[in-house]
Amino acid sequence: MIMITNKNGFGLLELLVTIAIMALLLTIAVPSFTSFIPRYKRNQFINKLNSLVQTGRLRAQKTKNYQTITFDIAKQEIILEEWSNTEKKKKSFAHESYLSRPCVLPKNIEIKQLFIEGFDEIGKYTGNKKAARVWFFIAPSGKTQSVSINMIDTETKKDNGYEFSLVLNPFSGQFRLYDVFQKP
């Protein structure tokens, strides 16, 4: 008599070896993924800010009015506003379209310095940062003022967070990321 054995599935030893290998791979992979999340949030913020500036440039060229990108530190948001030539006051376009919605400043990003045309505008409010409302202009030609923003990402695992800087190209209207603070 011939015995035929039909073995289906995994044995206990095979299952334990598979679980041990998966655990080893996860201990290697998880730390690299957790360091990726703050960088992703930071890049997402920079992309939204660049989108807001581009919308302002297009709107300035279309309407022939000055636009401002306003940093409201108390509300933790950045909004697009238009200066009316006839009324001599600002009109907010913060909720007019998807592209001009406020750019929310993430909780993990802290603005240390905001240089506009070489002057630290945040430095004016050293004792009372909650009162800071700072803006830069976009001319009807689409050219922006010279802007450098020094920030700290507090979620990044370094001694005091990750220091980085955004510098605006006045002609292209795009912020460029630097890994160290920049002075104008």
C-alpha positions in Angstrom: 0.0 0.0 0.0 1.3 3.4 -1.0 0.6 6.3 1.3 0.1 9.6 -0.3 0.5 12.6 2.1 -1.0 15.9 1.0 0.7 18.7 2.9 -1.1 22.1 2.6 -0.1 25.4 4.3 2.8 26.4 6.4 4.4 24.6 9.3 4.9 26.3 12.6 8.7 26.7 12.0 8.1 28.3 8.6 5.6 30.7 10.0 7.9 31.7 12.9 10.8 32.3 10.5 8.6 34.5 8.2 7.4 36.6 11.2 11.0 37.0 12.4 12.1 38.3 9.0 9.1 40.7 8.7 9.9 42.1 12.2 13.5 42.6 11.3 12.5 44.4 8.1 10.0 46.6 9.9 12.6 47.7 12.6 14.8 48.9 9.7 12.1 50.5 7.6 10.0 52.3 10.3 12.6 54.9 11.4 13.2 56.0 7.9 9.5 56.5 7.2 9.0 58.5 10.4 11.8 60.9 9.3 10.1 61.2 5.9 6.8 62.6 7.3 8.1 66.0 8.5 10.0 66.5 5.2 6.8 65.7 3.3 4.7 68.2 5.4 7.4 70.9 4.9 7.5 70.3 1.1 3.7 70.4 0.9 3.7 73.7 2.7 6.4 75.1 0.4 4.4 74.0 -2.7 1.2 75.6 -1.4 3.1 78.9 -0.7 4.6 78.8 -4.2 1.1 78.2 -5.6 -0.3 81.2 -3.7 2.6 83.5 -5.0 2.0 82.3 -8.6 -1.7 83.0 -8.3 -0.9 86.5 -7.0 1.5 87.1 -9.9 -1.1 86.1 -12.5 -3.8 88.2 -10.8 -1.4 91.2 -10.6 -0.7 90.9 -14.4 -4.4 90.5 -15.2 -5.9 93.3 -13.0 -2.9 95.6 -13.1 -3.2 96.0 -9.3 -0.6 95.3 -6.7 -1.1 92.1 -4.8 0.2 91.2 -1.4 1.1 87.9 0.2 0.2 88.5 3.9 1.7 86.4 6.7 -0.7 86.5 9.7 1.3 85.0 12.5 -1.6 85.1 15.0 -3.9 83.1 12.7 -1.1 80.9 11.4 -2.0 81.5 7.8 -0.7 83.2 4.6 -3.3 84.9 2.4 -3.4 86.7 -1.0 -4.8 90.2 -1.0 -5.2 92.8 -3.7 -4.6 96.6 -3.4 -7.4 98.5 -5.1 -6.2 101.5 -7.1 -9.4 103.4 -6.6 -10.1 102.6 -2.9 -6.5 102.6 -1.7 -7.2 99.6 0.6 -6.7 95.9 0.5 -9.3 93.3 -0.5 -8.8 89.7 0.5 -9.2 87.0 -2.1 -8.5 84.3 0.5 -11.6 82.1 -0.4 -12.3 83.1 -4.0 -10.9 80.0 -5.6 -9.1 76.8 -4.7 -5.7 78.3 -5.6 -6.0 81.5 -3.6 -7.2 79.9 -0.3 -5.1 80.7 2.7 -1.9 78.7 3.0 -2.0 77.4 6.5 1.3 77.6 8.4 1.9 74.1 9.9 2.1 73.9 13.7 5.5 72.3 13.5 7.0 75.3 11.5 8.1 78.4 13.3 9.1 81.6 11.5 12.2 83.0 13.1 13.0 85.8 10.6 11.2 87.3 7.6 13.3 89.6 5.6 11.6 91.9 3.1 13.9 94.1 1.0 16.7 93.3 3.6 14.7 94.3 6.8 13.6 91.7 9.4 9.9 92.4 9.6 9.3 89.7 12.3 12.0 91.3 14.4 9.8 94.3 14.9 7.5 92.1 17.0 10.1 90.4 19.1 8.2 90.8 22.3 4.7 90.2 20.8 4.9 87.8 17.8 1.1 87.3 18.0 0.6 90.9 16.7 2.8 90.3 13.6 1.0 90.8 10.3 3.7 91.1 7.6 3.3 91.2 3.8 5.3 91.6 0.6 4.1 93.1 -2.7 3.7 91.7 -6.1 3.8 94.4 -8.7 1.4 94.6 -11.7 4.4 93.4 -13.9 4.5 90.2 -11.8 7.8 91.0 -10.1 7.9 90.5 -6.3 9.9 92.1 -3.6 13.0 90.4 -2.3 12.0 88.0 0.5 13.9 85.6 2.7 12.2 83.5 5.4 14.2 81.7 8.1 12.2 78.9 9.8 12.6 76.0 12.1 10.8 72.6 11.7 10.3 71.5 15.3 9.1 68.0 14.3 12.5 67.0 12.8 14.6 65.0 15.2 17.6 67.3 15.7 18.8 69.2 18.8 16.6 72.3 18.3 14.7 71.2 15.1 15.6 71.5 11.5 16.6 75.1 10.4 15.8 76.0 6.9 15.3 79.0 4.7 13.1 80.0 1.8 14.4 82.6 -0.6 12.0 84.1 -3.2 13.2 84.8 -6.7 11.7 88.1 -7.5 11.5 87.4 -11.3 10.1 83.8 -11.2 8.0 84.1 -8.0 9.3 80.8 -6.7 10.7 80.1 -3.2 13.9 78.1 -3.1 14.7 75.9 -0.1 18.1 76.1 1.7 19.3 73.9 4.5 20.7 76.8 6.5 19.5 80.2 7.5 20.0 82.9 4.8 20.8 86.6 5.3 19.7 89.1 2.6 
